[in-house]
């Protein structure tokens, strides 16, 4: 084969490779487009949970908080007992509202001695302030299934506004309990010192992360 023949063959191989690359790129773009469309469909899906007054499912209700402990770790604590009301507006979620009342004495760190300190006078002072409350004042829809809930958080008699970033997970009819159910995730960060809980700052971080995972239920008609 002459040098000219080698050159022609190399050019042909290069063109073939380019063609395969273009086909691969087209296929990849098509797959990405399909995935994006599928995600869009999921984001705009209807959630089958009607408007009404929902209560927290006590078996699936988690209000937790965490902080940086002396730079070593982020312990997680939980409030074991709380109640609330969710007035859900299925047609206009931004018109919904929520209120929550937490039993201060139900704090659970996993360490009984520490729990005793937390409910004492130097911390949450449960005997004088037995409840923590949150009452929404505004709901803003930021996406197909995301939003922000602003409300008044009251701890130790001190009330300040807090905004939660919320994701709406699912709404459906659950045949097992004959209930409608809603699921939400929420998170926010506060500075504990603003509520009179500033002991040991900055050795223990002032910033506290609050993470909420909740399911809410409303009884369905008996003939559902």
C-alpha positions as CSV (number, residue, x, y, z in Angstrom):
1,X,0.0,0.0,0.0
2,X,1.4,3.4,-1.0
3,X,1.6,6.4,1.4
4,X,-1.4,7.8,-0.5
5,X,-3.4,4.7,0.2
6,X,-2.5,4.9,3.9
7,X,-3.7,8.5,4.0
8,X,-7.0,7.7,2.3
9,X,-7.6,4.8,4.8
10,X,-6.8,7.0,7.8
11,X,-9.2,9.7,6.6
12,X,-11.9,7.1,6.1
13,X,-11.4,5.8,9.6
14,X,-11.5,9.3,11.1
15,X,-14.8,10.1,9.3
16,X,-16.3,6.8,10.6
17,X,-15.2,7.6,14.1
18,X,-16.7,11.1,13.9
19,X,-19.9,9.6,12.7
20,X,-20.0,7.2,15.6
21,X,-19.2,10.0,18.0
22,X,-22.0,12.1,16.6
23,X,-24.4,9.1,16.9
24,X,-23.3,8.5,20.5
25,X,-23.7,12.2,21.4
26,X,-27.2,12.2,19.8
27,X,-28.2,9.2,21.8
28,X,-26.8,10.7,25.0
29,X,-28.7,13.9,24.4
30,X,-31.9,12.0,23.7
31,X,-31.5,10.0,26.9
32,X,-30.8,13.1,28.9
33,X,-33.9,14.8,27.3
34,X,-36.1,11.8,28.2
35,X,-34.7,11.9,31.8
36,X,-35.4,15.6,32.1
37,X,-39.0,15.1,30.7
38,X,-39.5,12.3,33.2
39,X,-38.3,14.4,36.1
40,X,-40.6,17.3,34.9
41,X,-43.5,14.9,34.8
42,X,-42.7,13.7,38.3
43,X,-42.4,17.3,39.6
44,X,-45.7,18.3,38.2
45,X,-47.6,15.1,39.2
46,X,-50.9,15.4,41.0
47,X,-50.8,14.5,44.7
48,X,-54.0,12.8,45.6
49,X,-54.7,14.2,49.1
50,X,-57.7,16.5,49.4
51,X,-57.9,19.7,51.4
52,X,-58.7,19.4,55.0
53,X,-57.3,19.3,58.6
54,X,-54.5,16.8,59.0
55,X,-52.8,15.6,62.2
56,X,-49.3,14.1,62.6
57,X,-48.9,10.4,62.4
58,X,-47.3,9.6,65.7
59,X,-45.5,6.6,64.2
60,X,-43.8,8.7,61.5
61,X,-43.1,12.0,63.2
62,X,-39.5,13.2,63.7
63,X,-38.3,16.6,64.9
64,X,-34.6,16.4,65.4
65,X,-31.8,18.9,66.0
66,X,-28.0,18.9,65.9
67,X,-25.1,21.1,66.7
68,X,-21.3,21.0,66.6
69,X,-20.0,19.6,70.0
70,X,-16.5,21.1,70.7
71,X,-15.5,20.6,67.1
72,X,-15.6,16.8,67.5
73,X,-19.0,15.6,66.4
74,X,-22.6,16.5,65.5
75,X,-24.9,14.7,68.0
76,X,-28.5,14.2,67.0
77,X,-31.3,14.8,69.5
78,X,-35.1,14.3,69.1
79,X,-38.3,15.6,70.5
80,X,-40.3,12.4,71.3
81,X,-43.7,14.0,71.9
82,X,-45.4,16.7,69.9
83,X,-48.8,17.5,68.4
84,X,-50.0,19.7,65.6
85,X,-52.5,20.7,63.0
86,X,-52.0,21.1,59.3
87,X,-54.7,22.9,57.4
88,X,-53.9,21.7,53.9
89,X,-55.2,23.5,50.8
90,X,-54.7,21.1,47.9
91,X,-55.6,23.6,45.2
92,X,-53.3,26.3,46.6
93,X,-50.7,24.9,48.9
94,X,-49.4,28.4,49.6
95,X,-52.7,29.0,51.5
96,X,-52.1,26.2,53.8
97,X,-51.0,26.6,57.5
98,X,-49.4,24.6,60.2
99,X,-49.0,24.8,64.0
100,X,-46.9,22.5,66.2
101,X,-46.6,22.1,70.0
102,X,-43.6,20.2,71.4
103,X,-43.4,18.7,74.9
104,X,-40.1,20.0,76.2
105,X,-39.7,17.2,78.7
106,X,-39.7,14.7,75.8
107,X,-36.2,15.6,74.6
108,X,-34.2,12.5,73.9
109,X,-30.4,12.7,73.5
110,X,-29.8,9.0,74.1
111,X,-28.1,9.9,77.4
112,X,-30.4,10.0,80.3
113,X,-28.2,12.3,82.5
114,X,-27.9,14.8,79.7
115,X,-31.6,14.8,79.2
116,X,-32.0,15.8,82.8
117,X,-29.6,18.8,82.3
118,X,-31.5,19.9,79.1
119,X,-34.9,20.1,80.9
120,X,-33.3,21.9,83.9
121,X,-33.3,25.6,84.7
122,X,-30.0,26.2,82.9
123,X,-31.3,25.0,79.5
124,X,-35.0,24.6,78.4
125,X,-36.4,24.9,81.9
126,X,-39.3,22.6,81.3
127,X,-40.9,23.3,84.6
128,X,-41.4,27.0,83.7
129,X,-41.7,26.6,80.0
130,X,-43.2,23.1,79.3
131,X,-43.9,23.7,75.6
132,X,-42.2,24.9,72.4
133,X,-44.5,26.1,69.7
134,X,-44.3,27.0,66.0
135,X,-47.2,28.8,64.2
136,X,-46.9,29.5,60.5
137,X,-47.4,33.0,59.3
138,X,-46.7,32.6,55.6
139,X,-46.3,29.8,53.0
140,X,-44.4,30.4,49.8
141,X,-44.3,27.9,46.9
142,X,-40.9,27.8,45.4
143,X,-41.3,24.8,43.0
144,X,-43.6,22.0,42.0
145,X,-43.0,20.2,45.3
146,X,-40.9,22.7,47.3
147,X,-41.6,25.7,49.4
148,X,-40.8,27.9,52.4
149,X,-42.8,28.1,55.6
150,X,-42.2,31.1,57.8
151,X,-43.6,31.1,61.3
152,X,-43.2,32.2,64.9
153,X,-41.0,29.9,67.0
154,X,-41.5,30.3,70.8
155,X,-38.9,28.8,73.2
156,X,-38.7,29.8,76.9
157,X,-41.3,32.5,76.3
158,X,-39.2,34.1,73.5
159,X,-40.8,34.3,70.1
160,X,-38.8,34.9,66.9
161,X,-39.5,34.3,63.2
162,X,-38.0,31.2,61.5
163,X,-38.2,30.0,57.9
164,X,-38.3,26.3,57.0
165,X,-37.2,24.9,53.6
166,X,-39.8,22.3,52.9
167,X,-40.2,19.5,50.4
168,X,-43.5,17.9,49.7
169,X,-42.8,14.2,49.3
170,X,-46.2,12.5,48.7
171,X,-49.9,12.7,49.1
172,X,-52.2,9.7,48.7
173,X,-55.0,7.6,50.0
174,X,-53.9,4.8,52.2
175,X,-56.4,1.9,52.3
176,X,-54.9,0.2,55.3
177,X,-56.0,2.9,57.7
178,X,-58.6,4.4,55.4
179,X,-56.9,7.8,55.6
180,X,-55.5,10.4,53.4
181,X,-51.8,11.0,54.0
182,X,-49.3,13.7,53.3
183,X,-45.5,13.5,53.7
184,X,-43.1,16.5,54.2
185,X,-39.4,17.1,54.9
186,X,-38.2,20.3,56.4
187,X,-35.0,21.9,57.6
188,X,-33.7,25.2,59.0
189,X,-30.9,26.6,61.1
190,X,-31.2,28.8,64.1
191,X,-28.9,30.4,66.6
192,X,-29.9,29.0,70.0
193,X,-28.6,32.1,71.9
194,X,-31.5,34.1,70.5
195,X,-33.9,32.0,72.6
196,X,-31.9,32.2,75.8
197,X,-29.9,29.0,75.2
198,X,-26.5,30.4,74.8
199,X,-24.5,28.4,77.3
200,X,-21.0,27.3,76.3
201,X,-21.0,29.3,73.0
202,X,-18.7,29.1,71.0
203,X,-17.2,25.9,72.5
204,X,-20.5,24.3,71.5
205,X,-21.8,25.9,68.4
206,X,-24.5,28.5,68.5
207,X,-25.8,27.3,65.2
208,X,-28.4,24.5,65.5
209,X,-29.6,22.5,62.6
210,X,-33.3,21.4,62.7
211,X,-34.4,18.6,60.5
212,X,-38.1,17.5,60.3
213,X,-39.6,14.4,58.7
214,X,-43.3,14.1,59.1
215,X,-46.4,12.3,57.8
216,X,-49.8,13.7,58.4
217,X,-53.2,11.9,58.2
218,X,-56.8,12.8,57.8
219,X,-59.6,10.2,58.1
220,X,-61.3,9.4,54.8
221,X,-65.0,8.8,54.4
222,X,-66.1,5.3,55.4
223,X,-67.2,4.5,51.9
224,X,-63.9,5.6,50.3
